[in-house]
Amino acid sequence: MNFEHRPVLLKEAVNSLLKKGQKTHLFSSGDHELTNGIFIDGTFGRGGHSKKLLSFLDHSSKIFVFDKDPEAIDFARKMSEKDNRIKVIHSSFSNIKDELLRRNIFCVDGVLLDLGVSSPQLDDGNRGFSFLKNGPLDMRMDPTKGISVAEWLSIASVDEIREVILNYGEERFAFKIAKAIVARREKKAFTTTLDLAECISCVIPKKKNGKHPATRSFQALRIYINNELFDLSKGITSAIEMLKPGGILVTISFHSLEDRIVKNIITFDESKKSIYAGLPLLQKDLPSPKIRQILKILPDESEISKNPRARSAVLRVAQKSFN
Ligand SMILES: C[S@@+](CC[C@H](N)C(=O)[O-])C[C@H]1O[C@@H](n2cnc3c(N)ncnc32)[C@H](O)[C@@H]1O
């Protein structure tokens, strides 16, 4: 089946990468001037952002596109057969630096990270991401690596499950859910998404905001099984290293845990430097003085009404310093 992805904050992300400002006419003009540059799309998905960016780039430009998901990579390879400016890399964006250096690319003009899952991943029940569609309980972006959620839930302790659901789902019933999962697996192992969603629904009260009771737990398990927060902080750090002076980093995050990591790294405030002095923190945990946030954009009502997935999106634009 052909599942589609509608890119979120498309105009804003592409205009920012091209340093065009946010004026709509710059984006929609048909006969715009072409720019030259090397860009990274760290989260290709179905290539919505890459495709738009390419329409502004000249023939000698390049976009290196990354994705963990083999289906997204197949899609990217098909696109690259028609457009040799696209270079496809099946890897996590946390490896941006190594992958680029290996290809003799030493700096880039812009990096885009449109985080989380794509609509095709959620809409295809067989990927095991959705609590609304039945399918194998997998949730790996790259099903050829690591272990599935079903495998992990068959071996994890109550404490480990509680910690993941609490830390990555901010779910206050995490302990109750973890106990129920372990009690249930002792009778019968979890194999499907609906199986797990029903087990969670049975032990916690219905959410007042109409959200499915398994929403937070599924988010947590997905983040954990894909190592998403580690990838994000390593990915941003290595993207910053690869940016040229004045280069642009654009991130689109969909929940507060992601956004907090991005914000902490890119909103370094020289005047607050002293508050970190003496704390037992490693350099990597501190905001980077090499980059500054220059813009934060939220989707408007019109975008949210056309694409409800955009509801929780936060786009941040940061620029690498010139010195
Ligand atoms: C929100 S979608 C991107 C959609 C894309 N911008 C578009 O317009 O089609 C996120 C994509 O990033 C991929 N992804 C998530 N984490 C990743 C990581 N650490 N490295 C590489 N790809 C990742 C997912 O597999 C998914 O395809």
The ligand as an ORCA input file, in Angstrom:
! r2SCAN-3c Opt
* xyz 0 1
  C       8.761     12.996     10.625
  S       9.496     11.854      9.544
  C      10.290     12.871      8.358
  C       9.405     13.281      7.232
  C      10.101     14.019      6.102
  N      10.616     15.299      6.523
  C       9.176     14.204      4.925
  O       8.841     15.334      4.589
  O       8.775     13.195      4.336
  C      10.834     11.237     10.464
  C      11.709     10.224      9.725
  O      12.944     10.190     10.414
  C      13.392      8.875     10.532
  N      14.261      8.851     11.725
  C      13.923      9.006     13.013
  N      14.995      8.983     13.812
  C      16.059      8.839     12.984
  C      17.466      8.759     13.198
  N      18.008      8.820     14.420
  N      18.257      8.653     12.123
  C      17.748      8.590     10.869
  N      16.417      8.629     10.611
  C      15.591      8.749     11.656
  C      12.150      8.044     10.649
  O      12.405      6.731     10.218
  C      11.203      8.807      9.708
  O      11.262      8.273      8.413
*
